[in-house]
Amino acid sequence: MLAEDRVRLRHMIEAAESAVQFIAGRQRTDLDEDRMLLFALVRAIEILGVDLRTAEDLSRYFRDEVVHTAEVQYAR
């Protein structure tokens, strides 16, 4: 896995963990009443979205690696 892919995955995990922490113990109405909470949650979701755009490239990389590994092992 490329170093930049590891960083991207780490950002996604951190953003998801942050979003979960932001909403822990909260109600839906809290988003209407607390703009800071709303903006923090939206930002965490934006970070996930930006990094997910490259998920197709990442999944293609893994698919290609798995196929290559299987071909090498099958050829033995």
PyMOL Python script that loads the backbone (N, CA, C, O; Angstrom):
from pymol import cmd

cmd.read_pdbstr("""\
ATOM      1  N   MET A   1       0.853  -1.171   0.000  1.00  0.00           N
ATOM      2  CA  MET A   1       0.000   0.000   0.000  1.00  0.00           C
ATOM      3  C   MET A   1       0.897   1.232   0.000  1.00  0.00           C
ATOM      4  O   MET A   1       1.903   1.286   0.707  1.00  0.00           O
ATOM      5  N   LEU A   2       0.520   2.206  -0.794  1.00  0.00           N
ATOM      6  CA  LEU A   2       1.287   3.439  -0.877  1.00  0.00           C
ATOM      7  C   LEU A   2       1.137   4.252   0.400  1.00  0.00           C
ATOM      8  O   LEU A   2       0.102   4.196   1.065  1.00  0.00           O
ATOM      9  N   ALA A   3       2.177   5.009   0.739  1.00  0.00           N
ATOM     10  CA  ALA A   3       2.158   5.821   1.955  1.00  0.00           C
ATOM     11  C   ALA A   3       1.011   6.826   1.931  1.00  0.00           C
ATOM     12  O   ALA A   3       0.365   7.053   2.954  1.00  0.00           O
ATOM     13  N   GLU A   4       0.755   7.426   0.774  1.00  0.00           N
ATOM     14  CA  GLU A   4      -0.329   8.414   0.693  1.00  0.00           C
ATOM     15  C   GLU A   4      -1.693   7.756   0.896  1.00  0.00           C
ATOM     16  O   GLU A   4      -2.617   8.402   1.390  1.00  0.00           O
ATOM     17  N   ASP A   5      -1.834   6.488   0.523  1.00  0.00           N
ATOM     18  CA  ASP A   5      -3.083   5.772   0.770  1.00  0.00           C
ATOM     19  C   ASP A   5      -3.267   5.504   2.256  1.00  0.00           C
ATOM     20  O   ASP A   5      -4.379   5.583   2.777  1.00  0.00           O
ATOM     21  N   ARG A   6      -2.174   5.188   2.932  1.00  0.00           N
ATOM     22  CA  ARG A   6      -2.251   4.999   4.390  1.00  0.00           C
ATOM     23  C   ARG A   6      -2.685   6.288   5.075  1.00  0.00           C
ATOM     24  O   ARG A   6      -3.506   6.265   5.992  1.00  0.00           O
ATOM     25  N   VAL A   7      -2.137   7.400   4.630  1.00  0.00           N
ATOM     26  CA  VAL A   7      -2.498   8.698   5.200  1.00  0.00           C
ATOM     27  C   VAL A   7      -3.976   8.975   4.946  1.00  0.00           C
ATOM     28  O   VAL A   7      -4.692   9.425   5.841  1.00  0.00           O
ATOM     29  N   ARG A   8      -4.422   8.710   3.745  1.00  0.00           N
ATOM     30  CA  ARG A   8      -5.825   8.929   3.375  1.00  0.00           C
ATOM     31  C   ARG A   8      -6.752   8.087   4.249  1.00  0.00           C
ATOM     32  O   ARG A   8      -7.759   8.583   4.755  1.00  0.00           O
ATOM     33  N   LEU A   9      -6.408   6.821   4.421  1.00  0.00           N
ATOM     34  CA  LEU A   9      -7.215   5.949   5.272  1.00  0.00           C
ATOM     35  C   LEU A   9      -7.208   6.424   6.724  1.00  0.00           C
ATOM     36  O   LEU A   9      -8.228   6.369   7.410  1.00  0.00           O
ATOM     37  N   ARG A  10      -6.055   6.886   7.177  1.00  0.00           N
ATOM     38  CA  ARG A  10      -5.948   7.396   8.552  1.00  0.00           C
ATOM     39  C   ARG A  10      -6.854   8.615   8.729  1.00  0.00           C
ATOM     40  O   ARG A  10      -7.541   8.734   9.743  1.00  0.00           O
ATOM     41  N   HIS A  11      -6.858   9.513   7.753  1.00  0.00           N
ATOM     42  CA  HIS A  11      -7.733  10.687   7.812  1.00  0.00           C
ATOM     43  C   HIS A  11      -9.197  10.268   7.880  1.00  0.00           C
ATOM     44  O   HIS A  11      -9.978  10.847   8.635  1.00  0.00           O
ATOM     45  N   MET A  12      -9.566   9.263   7.093  1.00  0.00           N
ATOM     46  CA  MET A  12     -10.944   8.790   7.081  1.00  0.00           C
ATOM     47  C   MET A  12     -11.331   8.219   8.440  1.00  0.00           C
ATOM     48  O   MET A  12     -12.417   8.496   8.950  1.00  0.00           O
ATOM     49  N   ILE A  13     -10.449   7.427   9.017  1.00  0.00           N
ATOM     50  CA  ILE A  13     -10.719   6.834  10.327  1.00  0.00           C
ATOM     51  C   ILE A  13     -10.840   7.917  11.389  1.00  0.00           C
ATOM     52  O   ILE A  13     -11.759   7.884  12.207  1.00  0.00           O
ATOM     53  N   GLU A  14      -9.921   8.877  11.382  1.00  0.00           N
ATOM     54  CA  GLU A  14      -9.965   9.955  12.368  1.00  0.00           C
ATOM     55  C   GLU A  14     -11.224  10.804  12.221  1.00  0.00           C
ATOM     56  O   GLU A  14     -11.827  11.199  13.219  1.00  0.00           O
ATOM     57  N   ALA A  15     -11.620  11.084  10.991  1.00  0.00           N
ATOM     58  CA  ALA A  15     -12.832  11.872  10.765  1.00  0.00           C
ATOM     59  C   ALA A  15     -14.064  11.120  11.251  1.00  0.00           C
ATOM     60  O   ALA A  15     -14.946  11.706  11.877  1.00  0.00           O
ATOM     61  N   ALA A  16     -14.123   9.826  10.963  1.00  0.00           N
ATOM     62  CA  ALA A  16     -15.263   9.022  11.411  1.00  0.00           C
ATOM     63  C   ALA A  16     -15.309   8.930  12.933  1.00  0.00           C
ATOM     64  O   ALA A  16     -16.376   9.041  13.537  1.00  0.00           O
ATOM     65  N   GLU A  17     -14.147   8.728  13.548  1.00  0.00           N
ATOM     66  CA  GLU A  17     -14.096   8.675  15.017  1.00  0.00           C
ATOM     67  C   GLU A  17     -14.508  10.005  15.628  1.00  0.00           C
ATOM     68  O   GLU A  17     -15.210  10.033  16.639  1.00  0.00           O
ATOM     69  N   SER A  18     -14.082  11.100  15.028  1.00  0.00           N
ATOM     70  CA  SER A  18     -14.468  12.415  15.518  1.00  0.00           C
ATOM     71  C   SER A  18     -15.973  12.618  15.412  1.00  0.00           C
ATOM     72  O   SER A  18     -16.600  13.114  16.348  1.00  0.00           O
ATOM     73  N   ALA A  19     -16.553  12.238  14.285  1.00  0.00           N
ATOM     74  CA  ALA A  19     -18.000  12.389  14.098  1.00  0.00           C
ATOM     75  C   ALA A  19     -18.761  11.605  15.162  1.00  0.00           C
ATOM     76  O   ALA A  19     -19.753  12.090  15.705  1.00  0.00           O
ATOM     77  N   VAL A  20     -18.302  10.409  15.455  1.00  0.00           N
ATOM     78  CA  VAL A  20     -18.950   9.591  16.481  1.00  0.00           C
ATOM     79  C   VAL A  20     -18.839  10.268  17.848  1.00  0.00           C
ATOM     80  O   VAL A  20     -19.804  10.288  18.613  1.00  0.00           O
ATOM     81  N   GLN A  21     -17.678  10.815  18.149  1.00  0.00           N
ATOM     82  CA  GLN A  21     -17.491  11.513  19.428  1.00  0.00           C
ATOM     83  C   GLN A  21     -18.371  12.755  19.518  1.00  0.00           C
ATOM     84  O   GLN A  21     -18.930  13.054  20.573  1.00  0.00           O
ATOM     85  N   PHE A  22     -18.489  13.476  18.405  1.00  0.00           N
ATOM     86  CA  PHE A  22     -19.295  14.705  18.395  1.00  0.00           C
ATOM     87  C   PHE A  22     -20.756  14.420  18.741  1.00  0.00           C
ATOM     88  O   PHE A  22     -21.395  15.213  19.432  1.00  0.00           O
ATOM     89  N   ILE A  23     -21.282  13.302  18.269  1.00  0.00           N
ATOM     90  CA  ILE A  23     -22.709  13.045  18.440  1.00  0.00           C
ATOM     91  C   ILE A  23     -23.030  12.131  19.624  1.00  0.00           C
ATOM     92  O   ILE A  23     -24.197  11.863  19.910  1.00  0.00           O
ATOM     93  N   ALA A  24     -21.997  11.659  20.302  1.00  0.00           N
ATOM     94  CA  ALA A  24     -22.225  10.781  21.456  1.00  0.00           C
ATOM     95  C   ALA A  24     -23.074  11.500  22.507  1.00  0.00           C
ATOM     96  O   ALA A  24     -22.733  12.594  22.957  1.00  0.00           O
ATOM     97  N   GLY A  25     -24.169  10.876  22.882  1.00  0.00           N
ATOM     98  CA  GLY A  25     -25.051  11.428  23.916  1.00  0.00           C
ATOM     99  C   GLY A  25     -25.898  12.599  23.448  1.00  0.00           C
ATOM    100  O   GLY A  25     -26.535  13.263  24.265  1.00  0.00           O
ATOM    101  N   ARG A  26     -25.916  12.861  22.173  1.00  0.00           N
ATOM    102  CA  ARG A  26     -26.680  13.989  21.628  1.00  0.00           C
ATOM    103  C   ARG A  26     -27.980  13.515  21.016  1.00  0.00           C
ATOM    104  O   ARG A  26     -28.156  12.333  20.722  1.00  0.00           O
ATOM    105  N   GLN A  27     -28.880  14.454  20.829  1.00  0.00           N
ATOM    106  CA  GLN A  27     -30.152  14.212  20.162  1.00  0.00           C
ATOM    107  C   GLN A  27     -30.141  14.939  18.821  1.00  0.00           C
ATOM    108  O   GLN A  27     -29.303  15.813  18.597  1.00  0.00           O
ATOM    109  N   ARG A  28     -31.051  14.588  17.943  1.00  0.00           N
ATOM    110  CA  ARG A  28     -31.156  15.248  16.635  1.00  0.00           C
ATOM    111  C   ARG A  28     -31.394  16.740  16.790  1.00  0.00           C
ATOM    112  O   ARG A  28     -30.895  17.539  15.997  1.00  0.00           O
ATOM    113  N   THR A  29     -32.149  17.112  17.798  1.00  0.00           N
ATOM    114  CA  THR A  29     -32.454  18.541  18.013  1.00  0.00           C
ATOM    115  C   THR A  29     -31.215  19.339  18.385  1.00  0.00           C
ATOM    116  O   THR A  29     -31.186  20.556  18.201  1.00  0.00           O
ATOM    117  N   ASP A  30     -30.190  18.671  18.906  1.00  0.00           N
ATOM    118  CA  ASP A  30     -28.946  19.366  19.241  1.00  0.00           C
ATOM    119  C   ASP A  30     -28.306  19.984  18.002  1.00  0.00           C
ATOM    120  O   ASP A  30     -27.661  21.028  18.094  1.00  0.00           O
ATOM    121  N   LEU A  31     -28.477  19.354  16.857  1.00  0.00           N
ATOM    122  CA  LEU A  31     -27.919  19.908  15.620  1.00  0.00           C
ATOM    123  C   LEU A  31     -28.610  21.219  15.238  1.00  0.00           C
ATOM    124  O   LEU A  31     -27.986  22.106  14.655  1.00  0.00           O
ATOM    125  N   ASP A  32     -29.886  21.337  15.566  1.00  0.00           N
ATOM    126  CA  ASP A  32     -30.626  22.567  15.282  1.00  0.00           C
ATOM    127  C   ASP A  32     -30.245  23.697  16.239  1.00  0.00           C
ATOM    128  O   ASP A  32     -30.301  24.873  15.878  1.00  0.00           O
ATOM    129  N   GLU A  33     -29.864  23.333  17.442  1.00  0.00           N
ATOM    130  CA  GLU A  33     -29.608  24.319  18.484  1.00  0.00           C
ATOM    131  C   GLU A  33     -28.134  24.683  18.660  1.00  0.00           C
ATOM    132  O   GLU A  33     -27.820  25.735  19.217  1.00  0.00           O
ATOM    133  N   ASP A  34     -27.239  23.833  18.196  1.00  0.00           N
ATOM    134  CA  ASP A  34     -25.802  24.036  18.418  1.00  0.00           C
ATOM    135  C   ASP A  34     -25.085  24.104  17.066  1.00  0.00           C
ATOM    136  O   ASP A  34     -24.745  23.078  16.476  1.00  0.00           O
ATOM    137  N   ARG A  35     -24.866  25.321  16.592  1.00  0.00           N
ATOM    138  CA  ARG A  35     -24.239  25.504  15.279  1.00  0.00           C
ATOM    139  C   ARG A  35     -22.811  24.967  15.236  1.00  0.00           C
ATOM    140  O   ARG A  35     -22.364  24.463  14.206  1.00  0.00           O
ATOM    141  N   MET A  36     -22.099  25.075  16.350  1.00  0.00           N
ATOM    142  CA  MET A  36     -20.733  24.567  16.375  1.00  0.00           C
ATOM    143  C   MET A  36     -20.721  23.046  16.189  1.00  0.00           C
ATOM    144  O   MET A  36     -19.883  22.512  15.462  1.00  0.00           O
ATOM    145  N   LEU A  37     -21.645  22.359  16.842  1.00  0.00           N
ATOM    146  CA  LEU A  37     -21.775  20.925  16.670  1.00  0.00           C
ATOM    147  C   LEU A  37     -22.107  20.585  15.223  1.00  0.00           C
ATOM    148  O   LEU A  37     -21.521  19.674  14.639  1.00  0.00           O
ATOM    149  N   LEU A  38     -23.041  21.317  14.659  1.00  0.00           N
ATOM    150  CA  LEU A  38     -23.443  21.088  13.273  1.00  0.00           C
ATOM    151  C   LEU A  38     -22.266  21.266  12.319  1.00  0.00           C
ATOM    152  O   LEU A  38     -22.023  20.414  11.464  1.00  0.00           O
ATOM    153  N   PHE A  39     -21.540  22.365  12.463  1.00  0.00           N
ATOM    154  CA  PHE A  39     -20.402  22.622  11.579  1.00  0.00           C
ATOM    155  C   PHE A  39     -19.287  21.589  11.772  1.00  0.00           C
ATOM    156  O   PHE A  39     -18.658  21.174  10.798  1.00  0.00           O
ATOM    157  N   ALA A  40     -19.037  21.173  13.011  1.00  0.00           N
ATOM    158  CA  ALA A  40     -18.007  20.165  13.272  1.00  0.00           C
ATOM    159  C   ALA A  40     -18.385  18.833  12.627  1.00  0.00           C
ATOM    160  O   ALA A  40     -17.542  18.159  12.035  1.00  0.00           O
ATOM    161  N   LEU A  41     -19.648  18.465  12.747  1.00  0.00           N
ATOM    162  CA  LEU A  41     -20.098  17.208  12.167  1.00  0.00           C
ATOM    163  C   LEU A  41     -20.051  17.260  10.636  1.00  0.00           C
ATOM    164  O   LEU A  41     -19.622  16.304   9.989  1.00  0.00           O
ATOM    165  N   VAL A  42     -20.489  18.369  10.071  1.00  0.00           N
ATOM    166  CA  VAL A  42     -20.440  18.534   8.611  1.00  0.00           C
ATOM    167  C   VAL A  42     -18.995  18.472   8.126  1.00  0.00           C
ATOM    168  O   VAL A  42     -18.714  17.847   7.103  1.00  0.00           O
ATOM    169  N   ARG A  43     -18.088  19.105   8.840  1.00  0.00           N
ATOM    170  CA  ARG A  43     -16.680  19.097   8.429  1.00  0.00           C
ATOM    171  C   ARG A  43     -16.102  17.680   8.458  1.00  0.00           C
ATOM    172  O   ARG A  43     -15.373  17.283   7.549  1.00  0.00           O
ATOM    173  N   ALA A  44     -16.433  16.926   9.500  1.00  0.00           N
ATOM    174  CA  ALA A  44     -15.948  15.545   9.583  1.00  0.00           C
ATOM    175  C   ALA A  44     -16.466  14.728   8.400  1.00  0.00           C
ATOM    176  O   ALA A  44     -15.736  13.917   7.830  1.00  0.00           O
ATOM    177  N   ILE A  45     -17.720  14.944   8.038  1.00  0.00           N
ATOM    178  CA  ILE A  45     -18.308  14.234   6.900  1.00  0.00           C
ATOM    179  C   ILE A  45     -17.659  14.690   5.591  1.00  0.00           C
ATOM    180  O   ILE A  45     -17.461  13.879   4.686  1.00  0.00           O
ATOM    181  N   GLU A  46     -17.327  15.977   5.484  1.00  0.00           N
ATOM    182  CA  GLU A  46     -16.638  16.476   4.286  1.00  0.00           C
ATOM    183  C   GLU A  46     -15.279  15.809   4.122  1.00  0.00           C
ATOM    184  O   GLU A  46     -14.894  15.429   3.015  1.00  0.00           O
ATOM    185  N   ILE A  47     -14.560  15.671   5.220  1.00  0.00           N
ATOM    186  CA  ILE A  47     -13.245  15.022   5.168  1.00  0.00           C
ATOM    187  C   ILE A  47     -13.396  13.590   4.674  1.00  0.00           C
ATOM    188  O   ILE A  47     -12.614  13.131   3.841  1.00  0.00           O
ATOM    189  N   LEU A  48     -14.394  12.892   5.182  1.00  0.00           N
ATOM    190  CA  LEU A  48     -14.661  11.533   4.700  1.00  0.00           C
ATOM    191  C   LEU A  48     -14.950  11.535   3.206  1.00  0.00           C
ATOM    192  O   LEU A  48     -14.439  10.690   2.471  1.00  0.00           O
ATOM    193  N   GLY A  49     -15.759  12.473   2.761  1.00  0.00           N
ATOM    194  CA  GLY A  49     -16.135  12.545   1.350  1.00  0.00           C
ATOM    195  C   GLY A  49     -14.954  12.798   0.445  1.00  0.00           C
ATOM    196  O   GLY A  49     -14.830  12.169  -0.606  1.00  0.00           O
ATOM    197  N   VAL A  50     -14.092  13.703   0.834  1.00  0.00           N
ATOM    198  CA  VAL A  50     -12.915  14.018   0.024  1.00  0.00           C
ATOM    199  C   VAL A  50     -12.020  12.794  -0.094  1.00  0.00           C
ATOM    200  O   VAL A  50     -11.541  12.468  -1.180  1.00  0.00           O
ATOM    201  N   ASP A  51     -11.798  12.123   1.018  1.00  0.00           N
ATOM    202  CA  ASP A  51     -10.929  10.954   0.983  1.00  0.00           C
ATOM    203  C   ASP A  51     -11.599   9.767   0.304  1.00  0.00           C
ATOM    204  O   ASP A  51     -10.914   8.922  -0.272  1.00  0.00           O
ATOM    205  N   LEU A  52     -12.918   9.691   0.361  1.00  0.00           N
ATOM    206  CA  LEU A  52     -13.621   8.590  -0.297  1.00  0.00           C
ATOM    207  C   LEU A  52     -13.582   8.718  -1.811  1.00  0.00           C
ATOM    208  O   LEU A  52     -13.712   7.717  -2.516  1.00  0.00           O
ATOM    209  N   ARG A  53     -13.406   9.933  -2.327  1.00  0.00           N
ATOM    210  CA  ARG A  53     -13.310  10.101  -3.782  1.00  0.00           C
ATOM    211  C   ARG A  53     -12.183   9.274  -4.364  1.00  0.00           C
ATOM    212  O   ARG A  53     -12.243   8.839  -5.513  1.00  0.00           O
ATOM    213  N   THR A  54     -11.164   9.064  -3.566  1.00  0.00           N
ATOM    214  CA  THR A  54     -10.023   8.287  -4.052  1.00  0.00           C
ATOM    215  C   THR A  54     -10.147   6.814  -3.683  1.00  0.00           C
ATOM    216  O   THR A  54      -9.254   6.020  -3.981  1.00  0.00           O
ATOM    217  N   ALA A  55     -11.235   6.450  -3.043  1.00  0.00           N
ATOM    218  CA  ALA A  55     -11.417   5.053  -2.641  1.00  0.00           C
ATOM    219  C   ALA A  55     -11.477   4.132  -3.852  1.00  0.00           C
ATOM    220  O   ALA A  55     -11.038   2.984  -3.782  1.00  0.00           O
ATOM    221  N   GLU A  56     -12.015   4.625  -4.956  1.00  0.00           N
ATOM    222  CA  GLU A  56     -12.065   3.800  -6.158  1.00  0.00           C
ATOM    223  C   GLU A  56     -10.655   3.454  -6.619  1.00  0.00           C
ATOM    224  O   GLU A  56     -10.387   2.315  -7.000  1.00  0.00           O
ATOM    225  N   ASP A  57      -9.757   4.428  -6.586  1.00  0.00           N
ATOM    226  CA  ASP A  57      -8.366   4.155  -6.952  1.00  0.00           C
ATOM    227  C   ASP A  57      -7.738   3.165  -5.980  1.00  0.00           C
ATOM    228  O   ASP A  57      -6.991   2.270  -6.377  1.00  0.00           O
ATOM    229  N   LEU A  58      -8.054   3.340  -4.702  1.00  0.00           N
ATOM    230  CA  LEU A  58      -7.504   2.464  -3.681  1.00  0.00           C
ATOM    231  C   LEU A  58      -8.027   1.043  -3.849  1.00  0.00           C
ATOM    232  O   LEU A  58      -7.258   0.087  -3.752  1.00  0.00           O
ATOM    233  N   SER A  59      -9.322   0.892  -4.099  1.00  0.00           N
ATOM    234  CA  SER A  59      -9.870  -0.450  -4.284  1.00  0.00           C
ATOM    235  C   SER A  59      -9.312  -1.088  -5.548  1.00  0.00           C
ATOM    236  O   SER A  59      -9.084  -2.297  -5.582  1.00  0.00           O
ATOM    237  N   ARG A  60      -9.091  -0.289  -6.586  1.00  0.00           N
ATOM    238  CA  ARG A  60      -8.492  -0.807  -7.817  1.00  0.00           C
ATOM    239  C   ARG A  60      -7.079  -1.312  -7.522  1.00  0.00           C
ATOM    240  O   ARG A  60      -6.677  -2.361  -8.026  1.00  0.00           O
ATOM    241  N   TYR A  61      -6.338  -0.579  -6.720  1.00  0.00           N
ATOM    242  CA  TYR A  61      -4.978  -0.985  -6.342  1.00  0.00           C
ATOM    243  C   TYR A  61      -5.014  -2.332  -5.616  1.00  0.00           C
ATOM    244  O   TYR A  61      -4.249  -3.240  -5.943  1.00  0.00           O
ATOM    245  N   PHE A  62      -5.914  -2.457  -4.622  1.00  0.00           N
ATOM    246  CA  PHE A  62      -6.010  -3.716  -3.886  1.00  0.00           C
ATOM    247  C   PHE A  62      -6.442  -4.859  -4.801  1.00  0.00           C
ATOM    248  O   PHE A  62      -5.895  -5.959  -4.724  1.00  0.00           O
ATOM    249  N   ARG A  63      -7.413  -4.603  -5.660  1.00  0.00           N
ATOM    250  CA  ARG A  63      -7.874  -5.633  -6.588  1.00  0.00           C
ATOM    251  C   ARG A  63      -6.716  -6.103  -7.462  1.00  0.00           C
ATOM    252  O   ARG A  63      -6.509  -7.304  -7.635  1.00  0.00           O
ATOM    253  N   ASP A  64      -5.969  -5.161  -8.006  1.00  0.00           N
ATOM    254  CA  ASP A  64      -4.844  -5.516  -8.866  1.00  0.00           C
ATOM    255  C   ASP A  64      -3.786  -6.294  -8.104  1.00  0.00           C
ATOM    256  O   ASP A  64      -3.205  -7.241  -8.635  1.00  0.00           O
ATOM    257  N   GLU A  65      -3.535  -5.901  -6.866  1.00  0.00           N
ATOM    258  CA  GLU A  65      -2.546  -6.614  -6.053  1.00  0.00           C
ATOM    259  C   GLU A  65      -3.004  -8.042  -5.764  1.00  0.00           C
ATOM    260  O   GLU A  65      -2.210  -8.978  -5.852  1.00  0.00           O
ATOM    261  N   VAL A  66      -4.275  -8.212  -5.423  1.00  0.00           N
ATOM    262  CA  VAL A  66      -4.799  -9.545  -5.125  1.00  0.00           C
ATOM    263  C   VAL A  66      -4.738 -10.420  -6.371  1.00  0.00           C
ATOM    264  O   VAL A  66      -4.329 -11.578  -6.296  1.00  0.00           O
ATOM    265  N   VAL A  67      -5.138  -9.880  -7.505  1.00  0.00           N
ATOM    266  CA  VAL A  67      -5.090 -10.646  -8.757  1.00  0.00           C
ATOM    267  C   VAL A  67      -3.646 -11.018  -9.078  1.00  0.00           C
ATOM    268  O   VAL A  67      -3.367 -12.160  -9.442  1.00  0.00           O
ATOM    269  N   HIS A  68      -2.744 -10.081  -8.949  1.00  0.00           N
ATOM    270  CA  HIS A  68      -1.332 -10.362  -9.245  1.00  0.00           C
ATOM    271  C   HIS A  68      -0.796 -11.443  -8.301  1.00  0.00           C
ATOM    272  O   HIS A  68      -0.127 -12.376  -8.744  1.00  0.00           O
ATOM    273  N   THR A  69      -1.082 -11.320  -7.022  1.00  0.00           N
ATOM    274  CA  THR A  69      -0.610 -12.303  -6.052  1.00  0.00           C
ATOM    275  C   THR A  69      -1.167 -13.687  -6.362  1.00  0.00           C
ATOM    276  O   THR A  69      -0.445 -14.681  -6.290  1.00  0.00           O
ATOM    277  N   ALA A  70      -2.464 -13.751  -6.711  1.00  0.00           N
ATOM    278  CA  ALA A  70      -3.089 -15.029  -7.048  1.00  0.00           C
ATOM    279  C   ALA A  70      -2.467 -15.620  -8.300  1.00  0.00           C
ATOM    280  O   ALA A  70      -2.239 -16.827  -8.370  1.00  0.00           O
ATOM    281  N   GLU A  71      -2.192 -14.783  -9.286  1.00  0.00           N
ATOM    282  CA  GLU A  71      -1.580 -15.276 -10.521  1.00  0.00           C
ATOM    283  C   GLU A  71      -0.195 -15.837 -10.246  1.00  0.00           C
ATOM    284  O   GLU A  71       0.163 -16.889 -10.776  1.00  0.00           O
ATOM    285  N   VAL A  72       0.580 -15.154  -9.431  1.00  0.00           N
ATOM    286  CA  VAL A  72       1.931 -15.615  -9.110  1.00  0.00           C
ATOM    287  C   VAL A  72       1.855 -16.943  -8.362  1.00  0.00           C
ATOM    288  O   VAL A  72       2.601 -17.872  -8.670  1.00  0.00           O
ATOM    289  N   GLN A  73       0.961 -17.036  -7.386  1.00  0.00           N
ATOM    290  CA  GLN A  73       0.854 -18.274  -6.609  1.00  0.00           C
ATOM    291  C   GLN A  73       0.322 -19.419  -7.470  1.00  0.00           C
ATOM    292  O   GLN A  73       0.750 -20.562  -7.310  1.00  0.00           O
ATOM    293  N   TYR A  74      -0.600 -19.126  -8.373  1.00  0.00           N
ATOM    294  CA  TYR A  74      -1.154 -20.163  -9.242  1.00  0.00           C
ATOM    295  C   TYR A  74      -0.114 -20.668 -10.220  1.00  0.00           C
ATOM    296  O   TYR A  74      -0.121 -21.845 -10.579  1.00  0.00           O
ATOM    297  N   ALA A  75       0.775 -19.799 -10.654  1.00  0.00           N
ATOM    298  CA  ALA A  75       1.810 -20.162 -11.629  1.00  0.00           C
ATOM    299  C   ALA A  75       2.851 -21.098 -11.015  1.00  0.00           C
ATOM    300  O   ALA A  75       3.555 -21.807 -11.733  1.00  0.00           O
ATOM    301  N   ARG A  76       2.943 -21.097  -9.715  1.00  0.00           N
ATOM    302  CA  ARG A  76       3.951 -21.955  -9.058  1.00  0.00           C
ATOM    303  C   ARG A  76       3.542 -23.348  -9.156  1.00  0.00           C
ATOM    304  O   ARG A  76       4.245 -24.234  -8.670  1.00  0.00           O
TER     305      ARG A  76
END
""", "prot")
cmd.dss("prot")
cmd.show_as("cartoon", "prot")
cmd.util.cbc("prot")
cmd.orient("prot")
